[in-house]
Amino acid sequence: MKTTIKMGEGKISGYISVFLGVLSFLAVLCFKYPEWLTTPEFREVYKGESMKMLLTAVIIASFFFAVLSFILSKQKKWALYGILICTATIVLGGFNVAPSDVTSKSVHLGLDWLLLDLFLMAVIFIPIEMVFPKRPDQKKFHVEWRTDLTYFVVSHLLIQFFGAITKQPATLFFGWMGLSGFQAKINSLPFLIELFIAFFVADLFQYWTHRFFHSHLFLWRFHSIHHSTENMDWLAGSRTHFVDIFVTRSMAFIPLYVFGFSTLTFNVYIIFMAIHAVLIHANTRIEFGFIKHIFATPQYHHWHHCVESEHYGKNFATIFPFIDRMFGTHYLPEKVWPSATGVTEANYPKGYFNQAIHPFRQSPFDKTKEVLEPSER
């Protein structure tokens, strides 16, 4: 039975309160244990007042929405949960966090990156999906949203691990070449030109890696996990097997390493990809006008996930649709979207850990009589 969430009933404000409360509680832990829970590149930011002010604002907002939910909702549990979490956060020192110098640790979790990205993506994309949904009947908390959230959490917490291992192939194969002169020329280019080159070469490498995953049955075992979702939304893009993450990110890092792009260019690329990857999977009907011919959009990428077999093997590019045009894999009909998404010719186990193990055990197509040729997908 479908449960609808309506404005004015206090449920939404209750959920918001709990969400913000949990984020603020974990953020306090980041301030208290930065050497274990924070990303080294971000630590200097926490010594200023901006993050302390943001934390205070989130705590106050969480309490406000808890009170609002208590007033509006017949069921008080979410309001009470929000108030309890806020209280625990304040007792833990939420209003009096004091950033300190960090003694570097060889191992750390990216809890701060998780919290910041989850907060920003939720603030940006949940309202967009509520106001401009492509599929209005799709549940906000569909049957597999917890699985997708788990993928999001794991990939962010293990940012150090994934970052370290994906750099190794590039360092191993190209570290001996003496690229400093070439890299100096790249760094001397105007910023926008350097940025375009970074986007293009990384996307070109990802295009062929992505296409390779689709055209080889063993690799398709792992990548098809990403395609298995039938509920495209802002969390769906996170559903990616760790083997897929390692190979794809490693290939994208090769040109970034070889060209030696500036720190600013690299950081802009990382931030763009973090937001754009969420956008192209979002449940939104926004078509972006002429922009959809320049950058990949939800409509463009949803066709890559489509169930219509006659349109398999299209739209492999992550950023630039013209790369698909270059290699004959472009498909974007005007104002037409796929009827549905997912992999209808196979079954997948439920849950993050079952999906992580399953490709090593068997192909999801082993028990399917109507197996499509992998090159068609």
C-alpha positions as CSV (number, residue, x, y, z in Angstrom):
1,M,0.0,0.0,0.0
2,K,1.4,3.3,-1.0
3,T,2.0,5.9,1.7
4,T,1.9,9.5,0.5
5,I,3.6,12.4,2.3
6,K,1.5,15.6,2.2
7,M,2.5,19.1,3.1
8,G,1.1,20.4,6.4
9,E,0.9,17.1,8.2
10,G,4.2,17.5,10.1
11,K,5.8,14.4,8.7
12,I,8.2,16.2,6.3
13,S,9.3,18.6,9.1
14,G,9.8,15.6,11.4
15,Y,12.0,13.9,8.8
16,I,14.0,17.1,8.2
17,S,14.5,17.5,12.0
18,V,15.9,14.0,12.4
19,F,18.0,14.4,9.3
20,L,19.6,17.7,10.4
21,G,19.9,16.4,13.9
22,V,21.9,13.4,12.9
23,L,24.1,15.5,10.6
24,S,24.9,18.0,13.4
25,F,25.6,15.2,16.0
26,L,28.1,13.6,13.7
27,A,29.6,17.0,12.8
28,V,30.3,17.6,16.5
29,L,32.2,14.2,16.5
30,C,34.2,15.5,13.5
31,F,35.3,18.6,15.5
32,K,36.2,16.4,18.5
33,Y,38.1,13.7,16.7
34,P,39.4,15.4,13.5
35,E,42.4,13.2,13.2
36,W,40.2,10.1,12.8
37,L,37.1,11.5,11.1
38,T,38.1,14.3,8.8
39,T,39.7,14.7,5.4
40,P,43.2,16.4,5.6
41,E,42.4,18.8,2.7
42,F,39.5,20.3,4.6
43,R,40.9,20.6,8.1
44,E,42.1,24.2,7.7
45,V,38.5,25.3,6.9
46,Y,37.2,24.1,10.2
47,K,39.5,26.5,12.1
48,G,37.5,29.5,10.9
49,E,34.1,30.6,12.1
50,S,32.1,29.7,9.0
51,M,31.8,26.0,9.8
52,K,31.0,26.7,13.5
53,M,28.2,29.1,12.3
54,L,26.9,26.5,9.9
55,L,26.8,23.9,12.6
56,T,24.9,26.2,14.9
57,A,22.4,27.0,12.2
58,V,21.8,23.3,11.5
59,I,21.2,22.6,15.2
60,I,18.7,25.5,15.5
61,A,17.0,24.4,12.2
62,S,16.7,20.9,13.5
63,F,15.1,22.0,16.7
64,F,12.7,24.4,14.8
65,F,11.5,21.6,12.5
66,A,11.1,19.3,15.5
67,V,8.8,21.8,17.2
68,L,6.9,22.4,13.9
69,S,6.4,18.7,13.5
70,F,5.2,18.4,17.1
71,I,2.6,21.1,16.5
72,L,1.4,19.7,13.1
73,S,1.7,16.0,13.3
74,K,-0.7,13.6,15.1
75,Q,2.2,11.2,15.6
76,K,4.8,12.9,17.7
77,K,7.6,10.3,17.4
78,W,9.6,12.1,14.7
79,A,9.4,15.4,16.6
80,L,10.5,13.7,19.8
81,Y,13.4,11.9,17.9
82,G,14.5,15.3,16.5
83,I,14.4,17.0,19.9
84,L,16.3,14.1,21.6
85,I,19.0,14.2,18.9
86,C,19.3,18.0,19.2
87,T,19.6,17.8,22.9
88,A,22.3,15.1,22.7
89,T,24.2,17.3,20.1
90,I,24.1,20.3,22.4
91,V,25.2,18.3,25.5
92,L,28.0,16.9,23.4
93,G,29.1,20.5,22.8
94,G,27.4,21.5,19.6
95,F,27.3,25.2,20.4
96,N,30.8,25.3,21.7
97,V,33.0,23.4,19.3
98,A,36.6,24.4,19.3
99,P,38.7,23.3,16.3
100,S,42.2,22.2,17.2
101,D,45.5,21.4,15.4
102,V,45.5,17.9,14.1
103,T,48.2,15.3,14.5
104,S,48.2,13.5,11.1
105,K,47.0,9.9,11.1
106,S,47.8,7.4,8.4
107,V,44.2,6.2,8.4
108,H,41.1,8.3,8.6
109,L,37.5,8.3,7.6
110,G,35.9,11.0,5.4
111,L,33.0,11.6,7.7
112,D,33.2,15.4,7.2
113,W,33.1,14.9,3.4
114,L,30.1,12.6,3.8
115,L,28.2,15.1,6.0
116,L,28.9,18.1,3.8
117,D,28.1,16.4,0.5
118,L,25.0,14.7,1.9
119,F,23.7,18.0,3.3
120,L,24.3,20.0,0.2
121,M,22.9,17.3,-2.2
122,A,19.8,16.9,-0.1
123,V,19.3,20.7,0.2
124,I,19.6,21.0,-3.6
125,F,18.0,18.0,-5.0
126,I,15.2,16.9,-2.7
127,P,13.3,20.2,-3.3
128,I,13.9,19.9,-7.1
129,E,12.5,16.3,-7.1
130,M,9.5,17.4,-5.1
131,V,8.6,20.4,-7.2
132,F,9.7,19.2,-10.7
133,P,9.5,15.3,-10.5
134,K,9.7,13.2,-13.7
135,R,7.8,10.4,-12.1
136,P,5.5,12.0,-9.5
137,D,4.2,8.6,-8.4
138,Q,7.7,7.4,-7.4
139,K,8.0,7.1,-3.6
140,K,10.5,9.4,-1.9
141,F,11.4,6.4,0.4
142,H,11.2,3.6,-2.2
143,V,11.9,0.0,-1.3
144,E,15.7,0.3,-2.0
145,W,16.5,3.9,-0.8
146,R,18.4,2.5,2.2
147,T,20.6,0.5,-0.1
148,D,21.4,3.5,-2.2
149,L,22.1,5.6,0.9
150,T,24.5,2.9,2.1
151,Y,26.4,3.1,-1.2
152,F,26.6,6.9,-0.7
153,V,27.8,6.5,2.9
154,V,30.5,3.9,2.1
155,S,32.0,5.7,-0.9
156,H,32.3,8.9,1.1
157,L,33.7,7.4,4.3
158,L,36.3,5.5,2.3
159,I,37.3,8.5,0.2
160,Q,40.9,8.1,1.5
161,F,41.0,4.4,0.5
162,F,39.5,4.9,-3.0
163,G,41.6,8.0,-3.6
164,A,44.8,6.2,-2.7
165,I,44.2,3.0,-4.8
166,T,42.9,4.8,-7.9
167,K,46.1,6.9,-8.1
168,Q,48.3,3.9,-8.1
169,P,47.9,2.7,-11.8
170,A,48.6,6.2,-13.1
171,T,51.7,6.6,-10.8
172,L,52.9,3.1,-11.7
173,F,52.7,3.4,-15.4
174,F,53.4,7.1,-16.0
175,G,55.4,8.2,-13.0
176,W,58.8,7.5,-14.7
177,M,58.1,9.6,-17.8
178,G,59.4,13.0,-16.6
179,L,56.3,15.1,-17.4
180,S,57.2,18.3,-15.5
181,G,57.8,20.3,-18.7
182,F,54.6,19.2,-20.4
183,Q,52.7,19.8,-17.2
184,A,54.2,23.3,-16.8
185,K,52.8,24.2,-20.3
186,I,49.4,23.0,-19.3
187,N,49.5,25.0,-16.1
188,S,50.4,28.1,-18.1
189,L,47.2,28.0,-20.1
190,P,44.2,30.3,-19.3
191,F,42.1,28.7,-16.5
192,L,39.0,28.1,-18.6
193,I,41.0,26.4,-21.4
194,E,42.8,24.2,-18.8
195,L,39.5,23.4,-17.2
196,F,37.9,22.3,-20.5
197,I,40.9,20.1,-21.3
198,A,40.6,18.5,-17.9
199,F,36.9,17.8,-18.4
200,F,37.4,16.5,-21.9
201,V,40.3,14.1,-21.4
202,A,38.8,12.7,-18.2
203,D,35.4,12.2,-19.9
204,L,37.0,10.7,-22.9
205,F,38.8,8.1,-20.7
206,Q,35.6,7.5,-18.7
207,Y,33.6,7.1,-21.9
208,W,35.7,4.2,-23.2
209,T,36.0,2.6,-19.7
210,H,32.2,2.9,-19.3
211,R,31.7,1.4,-22.8
212,F,34.2,-1.4,-22.0
213,F,32.1,-2.4,-18.9
214,H,29.0,-2.7,-21.1
215,S,30.7,-4.7,-23.8
216,H,32.4,-7.4,-21.7
217,L,30.2,-9.8,-19.9
218,F,32.4,-10.3,-16.8
219,L,32.8,-6.6,-16.2
220,W,29.1,-6.1,-16.9
221,R,28.4,-8.3,-13.8
222,F,29.8,-5.4,-11.7
223,H,28.5,-2.4,-13.7
224,S,25.0,-3.8,-14.1
225,I,24.6,-3.3,-10.3
226,H,24.6,0.4,-11.1
227,H,21.9,-0.2,-13.7
228,S,19.8,-2.4,-11.5
229,T,17.9,0.5,-9.8
230,E,14.3,1.0,-11.0
231,N,14.0,4.2,-9.1
232,M,16.2,7.0,-10.6
233,D,16.7,9.7,-8.0
234,W,19.4,11.8,-6.4
235,L,20.8,8.8,-4.6
236,A,20.7,6.3,-7.5
237,G,24.0,7.4,-8.9
238,S,25.8,6.2,-5.7
239,R,24.8,2.6,-6.4
240,T,28.2,1.6,-7.9
241,H,30.1,-1.6,-7.1
242,F,33.5,-1.0,-5.6
243,V,35.2,-2.8,-8.5
244,D,33.4,-0.4,-10.9
245,I,34.6,2.5,-8.8
246,F,38.2,1.4,-8.7
247,V,38.5,0.8,-12.5
248,T,36.5,3.9,-13.6
249,R,38.2,6.3,-11.2
250,S,41.6,4.9,-12.0
251,M,41.1,5.5,-15.7
252,A,39.8,9.0,-15.1
253,F,42.7,9.8,-12.9
254,I,45.3,8.8,-15.6
255,P,44.8,11.9,-17.8
256,L,44.5,14.1,-14.7
257,Y,47.8,12.8,-13.5
258,V,49.6,12.9,-16.8
259,F,48.5,16.5,-17.6
260,G,49.3,17.7,-14.1
261,F,46.4,20.1,-13.9
262,S,46.5,22.8,-11.3
263,T,45.0,22.3,-7.8
264,L,42.3,24.8,-8.6
265,T,41.3,22.9,-11.9
266,F,41.4,19.5,-10.1
267,N,39.2,20.8,-7.3
268,V,36.7,22.4,-9.6
269,Y,36.6,19.1,-11.5
270,I,35.9,17.1,-8.3
271,I,33.2,19.5,-7.1
272,F,31.5,19.5,-10.6
273,M,31.5,15.8,-10.8
274,A,30.1,15.4,-7.3
275,I,27.1,17.6,-8.1
276,H,26.7,16.5,-11.8
277,A,26.7,12.8,-11.0
278,V,23.8,13.4,-8.7
279,L,22.0,15.6,-11.1
280,I,22.0,13.2,-14.1
281,H,20.3,10.5,-12.0
282,A,17.8,12.8,-10.4
283,N,14.0,12.2,-10.7
284,T,13.4,15.6,-12.3
285,R,11.6,16.5,-15.6
286,I,13.8,19.6,-16.1
287,E,15.2,19.4,-19.7
288,F,17.6,22.4,-19.5
289,G,16.9,23.7,-23.0
290,F,20.0,24.2,-25.2
291,I,22.3,23.2,-22.3
292,K,21.3,19.6,-22.8
293,H,23.3,19.6,-26.1
294,I,26.4,20.8,-24.2
295,F,26.3,18.9,-21.0
296,A,24.8,15.5,-20.0
297,T,21.4,16.0,-18.3
298,P,18.9,13.8,-16.5
299,Q,16.9,13.1,-19.7
300,Y,20.2,12.2,-21.5
301,H,21.4,9.8,-18.8
302,H,18.0,8.3,-18.1
303,W,18.1,7.0,-21.7
304,H,21.4,5.2,-20.8
305,H,19.5,3.4,-18.0
306,C,16.4,2.7,-20.2
307,V,14.6,-0.6,-20.4
308,E,13.9,-0.2,-24.1
309,S,16.3,-2.7,-25.7
310,E,16.3,-0.9,-29.0
311,H,18.1,2.0,-27.3
312,Y,20.7,0.0,-25.4
313,G,24.4,1.0,-25.8
314,K,23.8,4.8,-25.9
315,N,25.0,7.8,-24.0
316,F,28.1,6.6,-22.3
317,A,29.7,10.0,-21.8
318,T,29.5,11.4,-18.3
319,I,29.9,15.1,-19.1
320,F,29.9,15.9,-22.9
321,P,27.2,14.5,-25.2
322,F,29.4,15.4,-28.2
323,I,31.8,12.5,-27.3
324,D,28.9,10.1,-27.9
325,R,28.3,11.9,-31.2
326,M,31.9,11.3,-32.1
327,F,31.6,7.6,-31.7
328,G,28.0,7.0,-32.9
329,T,26.4,6.3,-29.5
330,H,24.4,9.5,-29.1
331,Y,20.6,9.3,-28.5
332,L,18.4,12.2,-27.3
333,P,14.9,12.5,-28.7
334,E,13.2,15.8,-28.2
335,K,11.0,15.8,-25.0
336,V,10.8,12.0,-24.9
337,W,11.9,10.0,-21.9
338,P,12.3,6.3,-21.4
339,S,9.3,4.5,-20.1
340,A,11.3,3.0,-17.2
341,T,14.8,2.2,-16.0
342,G,16.5,-0.9,-14.7
343,V,17.7,-4.3,-15.9
344,T,14.6,-6.3,-16.6
345,E,16.4,-9.4,-17.9
346,A,18.1,-10.2,-14.6
347,N,17.5,-10.4,-10.9
348,Y,19.7,-8.9,-8.2
349,P,19.9,-9.6,-4.5
350,K,18.8,-6.8,-2.1
351,G,21.1,-4.9,0.1
352,Y,24.6,-3.4,-0.2
353,F,26.6,-6.3,1.0
354,N,24.7,-9.0,-1.0
355,Q,25.2,-6.9,-4.1
356,A,28.9,-6.4,-3.4
357,I,29.5,-10.2,-3.1
358,H,27.1,-11.4,-5.8
359,P,29.1,-10.6,-9.0
360,F,32.0,-12.6,-7.7
361,R,29.7,-15.6,-7.3
362,Q,27.8,-15.6,-10.5
363,S,26.5,-13.5,-13.4
364,P,23.1,-12.0,-12.7
365,F,22.1,-13.5,-16.1
366,D,23.1,-17.1,-15.3
367,K,19.6,-18.2,-14.5
368,T,18.0,-16.1,-17.3
369,K,16.9,-17.8,-20.5
370,E,16.7,-14.6,-22.5
371,V,20.2,-13.3,-22.1
372,L,21.0,-10.4,-24.3
373,E,24.4,-10.1,-26.0
374,P,26.6,-7.9,-23.7
375,S,27.5,-5.6,-26.6
376,E,23.8,-4.7,-27.0
377,R,23.6,-3.3,-23.5
